[in-house]
Amino acid sequence: MIETPVFKFRLPKPKTDVGMAFLDHQDSKVSMIKENKNGGFGKDSGVPNRKRLIIKFHIPNPKALKNNHQDSKPINKNSGYRERVRKLLTEAFSRVSSETDESISPLIDPVQMAASVESVMFERIGWSNPIKKIKYQSVLFNLNDPKNPDLRRKVLLGEIKPESLVTMNAEEMASHKRQSENIQIQLKRLKRSVHDADEDEKATTDMFQCSRCRERKCTYYQMQTRSADEPMTTYVTCVKCNKRWKV
């Protein structure tokens, strides 16, 4: 039998991503064999033979080329605003490694995570009206907040998925410190509202004269502080100088 020499060469890169990914790393094989004039292949009979070059391409199944990156759709290069958002998110996620003592796997790519988050933000929120724009900016603000490293870390490490992130309100995205401050503010508001309600229940009278400012505009309320057969104690407050006394 005639020997079949095997040559290697590189083909021009195809336009498809699948072909590109394959040919960038592997060589295609080319087999050249001799074919005699009778159309058969075999030993050389001494008669001048016709030669034909047979090229075989070994392209793997496209499904075998797996994409290990997270799902993120490419964006129109003309969309400058979305590009700026991805840049801001990339900067935010890139700070996580210096903000936490937790070991960050080198396989976690801040750039890819930023693209995934921005894609979900654009698809689920968008900016078609002012309300959606506010929500869009709220997510962006909380991820970039220097005082909120915990949110960035959870999103980058996958503890909070992009799909869940866009459904969270401002209070849920806030840092632990901000959440504690918000609780204290709410408690103060509740206390003030209760106090105001108590003030509304107090009666206003000119029966009592303030010993400090000599005004007679006062509020008062009564409470049973002694035994039931004794009169109630009256607590008076001057509206002008806020002096308090009991009768």
C-alpha positions as CSV (number, residue, x, y, z in Angstrom):
1,M,0.0,0.0,0.0
2,I,1.1,3.5,-0.7
3,E,2.1,5.5,2.4
4,T,-0.3,8.2,3.4
5,P,1.7,11.3,4.6
6,V,-0.1,13.5,7.0
7,F,0.4,17.2,6.9
8,K,-0.8,19.9,9.3
9,F,-1.8,23.4,8.4
10,R,-4.0,26.2,9.9
11,L,-7.2,27.2,8.2
12,P,-8.4,30.8,8.0
13,K,-10.5,31.7,11.0
14,P,-14.2,31.3,10.2
15,K,-16.8,33.9,11.1
16,T,-18.7,31.7,13.4
17,D,-17.9,31.7,17.1
18,V,-17.9,27.9,17.3
19,G,-15.4,27.6,14.5
20,M,-13.3,30.4,15.9
21,A,-13.1,28.8,19.4
22,F,-12.0,25.5,17.9
23,L,-9.5,26.6,15.2
24,D,-7.8,29.0,17.6
25,H,-6.5,26.0,19.6
26,Q,-6.2,23.0,17.2
27,D,-4.8,22.1,13.9
28,S,-6.9,20.4,11.1
29,K,-5.4,17.2,9.6
30,V,-4.9,16.8,5.8
31,S,-4.4,13.5,4.2
32,M,-2.8,13.2,0.7
33,I,-2.9,9.8,-1.1
34,K,-2.3,8.6,-4.6
35,E,-5.1,7.4,-6.8
36,N,-4.3,5.3,-9.9
37,K,-5.9,5.9,-13.2
38,N,-8.3,3.1,-12.7
39,G,-9.8,4.9,-9.7
40,G,-8.5,2.5,-7.2
41,F,-6.0,2.9,-4.4
42,G,-3.1,0.5,-3.9
43,K,0.4,-0.3,-4.9
44,D,2.2,1.7,-7.6
45,S,1.9,-0.2,-10.9
46,G,4.6,1.7,-12.7
47,V,2.1,3.6,-14.8
48,P,2.0,7.3,-14.2
49,N,-0.7,8.0,-11.7
50,R,-3.1,10.8,-11.3
51,K,-2.8,12.5,-7.9
52,R,-5.7,13.9,-6.0
53,L,-5.5,15.9,-2.8
54,I,-8.1,14.8,-0.3
55,I,-8.7,17.2,2.6
56,K,-10.5,16.1,5.7
57,F,-11.7,18.6,8.3
58,H,-12.2,17.3,11.8
59,I,-14.7,19.8,13.4
60,P,-16.1,18.8,16.8
61,N,-19.8,18.9,17.7
62,P,-20.6,22.6,18.5
63,K,-22.5,21.4,21.6
64,A,-19.2,20.1,23.0
65,L,-17.9,23.6,23.2
66,K,-19.4,24.6,26.6
67,N,-19.5,28.2,27.7
68,N,-18.5,28.3,31.4
69,H,-19.4,32.0,31.8
70,Q,-22.6,33.2,33.3
71,D,-25.4,34.1,30.9
72,S,-25.1,37.7,29.8
73,K,-26.4,39.0,26.5
74,P,-24.2,41.4,24.4
75,I,-25.3,44.9,24.2
76,N,-25.4,47.4,21.4
77,K,-22.0,49.2,21.3
78,N,-23.9,52.4,20.7
79,S,-25.7,52.2,24.0
80,G,-23.3,54.4,25.9
81,Y,-25.3,54.5,29.1
82,R,-25.4,50.7,29.5
83,E,-21.7,50.6,28.9
84,R,-21.1,53.1,31.7
85,V,-23.3,51.1,34.0
86,R,-21.3,47.9,33.3
87,K,-18.1,49.9,34.0
88,L,-19.4,51.1,37.4
89,L,-20.6,47.6,38.3
90,T,-17.2,46.2,37.3
91,E,-15.4,48.7,39.6
92,A,-17.8,47.9,42.4
93,F,-17.3,44.1,42.2
94,S,-13.5,44.5,41.8
95,R,-13.4,46.1,45.3
96,V,-14.8,43.0,47.0
97,S,-11.5,41.2,47.3
98,S,-10.0,44.1,49.3
99,E,-13.1,44.6,51.4
100,T,-13.5,41.1,52.8
101,D,-11.3,38.5,54.6
102,E,-13.1,35.8,52.7
103,S,-11.1,34.0,50.0
104,I,-12.4,34.9,46.5
105,S,-12.0,32.2,43.8
106,P,-10.0,33.4,40.8
107,L,-12.7,31.8,38.6
108,I,-15.1,34.5,39.8
109,D,-14.9,37.3,37.2
110,P,-16.1,40.8,38.3
111,V,-16.4,41.8,34.6
112,Q,-18.7,38.9,33.8
113,M,-20.8,39.4,36.9
114,A,-21.2,43.1,36.1
115,A,-22.4,42.1,32.6
116,S,-24.9,39.6,34.0
117,V,-26.3,42.0,36.6
118,E,-26.6,44.9,34.0
119,S,-28.4,42.6,31.5
120,V,-30.9,41.5,34.1
121,M,-31.4,45.1,35.2
122,F,-32.1,46.2,31.7
123,E,-34.4,43.3,30.9
124,R,-36.4,43.3,34.2
125,I,-36.3,47.1,35.0
126,G,-35.3,49.2,32.1
127,W,-35.7,53.0,32.1
128,S,-38.9,53.5,30.0
129,N,-40.5,55.7,32.7
130,P,-39.3,57.8,35.7
131,I,-40.3,55.1,38.2
132,K,-38.2,52.5,36.5
133,K,-35.3,54.9,36.2
134,I,-35.4,55.5,40.0
135,K,-35.4,51.7,40.6
136,Y,-32.5,51.3,38.2
137,Q,-30.5,54.0,39.9
138,S,-31.3,52.6,43.3
139,V,-29.8,49.2,42.5
140,L,-26.8,50.9,41.0
141,F,-26.3,53.2,44.0
142,N,-26.5,50.4,46.6
143,L,-24.0,48.3,44.8
144,N,-21.6,51.2,44.6
145,D,-22.2,52.4,48.1
146,P,-18.8,52.4,49.9
147,K,-20.6,51.6,53.2
148,N,-22.4,48.6,51.7
149,P,-19.6,46.0,50.9
150,D,-21.8,43.1,52.2
151,L,-24.3,43.5,49.3
152,R,-21.5,43.5,46.7
153,R,-19.9,40.4,48.2
154,K,-23.2,38.5,48.3
155,V,-24.0,39.3,44.7
156,L,-20.4,38.5,43.4
157,L,-20.3,35.2,45.2
158,G,-23.8,34.2,44.0
159,E,-25.5,34.4,47.4
160,I,-27.9,36.9,45.9
161,K,-28.8,36.2,42.3
162,P,-29.2,39.1,39.8
163,E,-32.8,38.1,39.3
164,S,-33.4,38.4,43.1
165,L,-31.4,41.6,43.4
166,V,-33.6,43.6,41.0
167,T,-36.7,42.7,43.1
168,M,-35.3,44.0,46.4
169,N,-36.4,47.4,47.7
170,A,-34.0,50.0,49.0
171,E,-34.4,48.9,52.6
172,E,-33.5,45.3,51.7
173,M,-30.4,46.4,49.8
174,A,-29.2,48.8,52.5
175,S,-26.2,47.9,54.6
176,H,-26.7,46.6,58.2
177,K,-25.7,49.9,59.6
178,R,-28.2,51.8,57.4
179,Q,-31.0,49.2,58.3
180,S,-30.3,49.8,62.0
181,E,-30.5,53.6,61.5
182,N,-33.7,53.2,59.6
183,I,-35.2,51.1,62.5
184,Q,-34.2,53.8,65.0
185,I,-35.8,56.5,62.9
186,Q,-39.0,54.6,62.6
187,L,-39.1,54.1,66.4
188,K,-38.6,57.8,67.0
189,R,-41.4,58.6,64.6
190,L,-43.7,56.1,66.3
191,K,-42.8,57.6,69.7
192,R,-43.5,61.1,68.5
193,S,-46.8,60.1,66.9
194,V,-47.9,58.5,70.2
195,H,-46.8,61.7,72.1
196,D,-48.7,63.9,69.6
197,A,-51.8,61.8,70.1
198,D,-51.5,62.2,73.8
199,E,-51.2,65.9,73.4
200,D,-54.3,66.0,71.3
201,E,-56.2,64.3,74.1
202,K,-55.2,67.0,76.6
203,A,-57.7,69.7,77.4
204,T,-56.8,73.4,77.0
205,T,-58.0,75.8,79.8
206,D,-57.4,79.2,81.3
207,M,-58.3,78.0,84.8
208,F,-54.6,77.8,85.8
209,Q,-52.0,80.5,85.8
210,C,-48.4,79.7,85.2
211,S,-46.1,80.9,88.0
212,R,-43.2,81.5,85.6
213,C,-44.6,83.5,82.7
214,R,-47.9,84.4,84.3
215,E,-49.9,83.2,81.3
216,R,-53.2,81.3,81.6
217,K,-53.0,79.3,78.4
218,C,-52.4,75.8,79.7
219,T,-53.2,72.1,79.0
220,Y,-54.1,69.6,81.6
221,Y,-55.0,66.0,82.2
222,Q,-56.1,64.0,85.2
223,M,-54.9,60.7,86.6
224,Q,-56.0,58.6,89.6
225,T,-52.8,58.4,91.6
226,R,-54.3,58.0,95.1
227,S,-57.0,55.8,96.5
228,A,-60.3,55.6,94.7
229,D,-62.2,57.8,97.3
230,E,-59.8,60.7,96.8
231,P,-59.9,63.1,93.9
232,M,-57.7,62.6,90.9
233,T,-54.4,64.4,90.4
234,T,-54.4,67.2,87.8
235,Y,-51.2,67.6,85.7
236,V,-50.9,71.1,84.1
237,T,-48.5,72.3,81.3
238,C,-48.0,75.9,80.3
239,V,-48.4,76.2,76.5
240,K,-46.0,79.3,76.4
241,C,-43.0,78.3,78.5
242,N,-43.7,74.6,78.9
243,K,-43.6,74.7,82.7
244,R,-45.3,71.7,84.3
245,W,-46.9,71.2,87.7
246,K,-49.6,69.2,89.4
247,V,-52.6,70.3,91.4
